[in-house]
Amino acid sequence: MNKTVINTQNAPAPIGPYSQSVMAGNLLFVSGQIAIDPRTGNIEAKDAIAETTQVMQNIEAILHEAGLNFNHVVKTTIFLSDMSLFTIVNEVYGKYFSDNFPARETVAVKELPKNVNVEISVIAVSE
C-alpha cells in the first residue's frame, strides 16, 4: 500500500504518536483536530464558535498541504463535549461547505483532549 504522511506547520503539531494526516492511495485521513492555534500552540478560543472556527482552519491547512480543499471531503466525524453545542458547531461547520455535503456523524463524549468542546476529523478523496 502506498501511504504518505502529510504534515504542515500551519496546523498544530500532533500531541501524541500520530500524524496530522495520512494519504493512502487517493484517500486522505485527517486526524481529529482541536482548537489549538498553530502559531502559539495554545487553545486561544474562548467559546464553541471560536473553537469550531479554529478547528476548521486547522483542517483547511492540512487539506491545503495535501493539495485538497473542503470540496474533496467525503466524511467527517464531530465529537462534542455536550450535545447542546450541536447547533452552534453546525452553523460554523456549515460555512466551510457549499453543497454536496460530506457524510457525517456527531457524537457527544465524556471528555476531549485539553478539555476542549469540539474535535473534528475528516476523510477526503483526491481526484
N, C-alpha and C positions, 0 to 999 in steps of 0.2 A: 504494500500500500504506500502511496505517495503522501507523506504527512509533512507539513511545513508549519513551524511555529511562527506566528506573526505578532510582534510586539511594537508598541510605539511609545515614545516619551510624551506624547500628547494625551495619554490616558494614564491612570495610576498604575504604578508597578504592582504586580501581584503581592499579596500579603501572606502567601503560603506557597507550597510546592505545586504551582500550576502556571500555565501561560495565559496571557491576555486572550489569545485566540489560537486556534489550530485550523489550518486548511487541510482537508483530507479530500483529495480529488477536487471536485468543484464545490464542495461544501465548506463553509466557514463556521466553526463553532466558537462563539464568543462567550467567554466565562462570565459569570454573574458580576455585574458592575454595581458598585455602591457609590455614594456621593462624595468620594474622595476627590478633591481638587488636585489635578496632577502638578500644578505649579507649586503648591505648598505641601502636599502630602497629607493634608488635614481635611476634616469634614468642616466646611465653611457654611454650608446650608443651615438655615435656621428653621425651616418648615418643610412640609412634604412637597410643596410646589418647587422650592429651590432644590430639594434633594432630587426629585424626578428630573428636573432640567439638567442638573449636573450628570446624573446617570446617563441620560440620553446623549449628552455631549460626549461623554466618555465612550459610549458605544459608537457614536458617529466617528470619532477619531480612529477607533480600531477598524471600523469598516473602511474608512478612507485609506488607511495604511495598506489594506488588502486590495485597494482599487475598487471598492464597492460603496454602495450607499443604502439608504433605508428601502429603496425600491427592490433591492436584492434580498431583503429579509423575508423568510417564509414561515418562521416560527419564533415566538417569544414566550418566555416564562417570566411572570412577575410575582415576586414574593413581597408580601406586605406584613408589617408588624401588627396591623389591625385592619380588618376589612372595612372599617369606617372610612379609611383613606381611599377606597376604590374610586370614587367619583373624582376626587382631586387628581389622583395619579392618572386616571384615564383621560382626563382633559388635557394634561400636559403631554402625555404619551401620544395622543391622537394628532397633535400638531406636527409630528415627525413623519406621518404617513399621509399620502394624498388620496389614494384609492387602492383597490386590490390589497386590502389589509392582510397581514400575516395571520396564520392560525395562532392561538394563544390560550394559555390558562393563567389564572390569577389565584394565588393561594395565600392565606394568612398563616404565618408561622409564629412559633413562640418567641424566637429571638433571631436577629440578624447580626452579622459582623459589625463591630464597633457601635452597636446599639442604634443603627440607622433604622429608618422606617421603610425603605424601598431598596430592593435589589432586582435587577433585570438581566436576563441572559437572552441571547438570540442565536438563531441559525440562519445563515444567508447562503444563497446559491449564486455562484459566478456564472456568467453566460459563456 
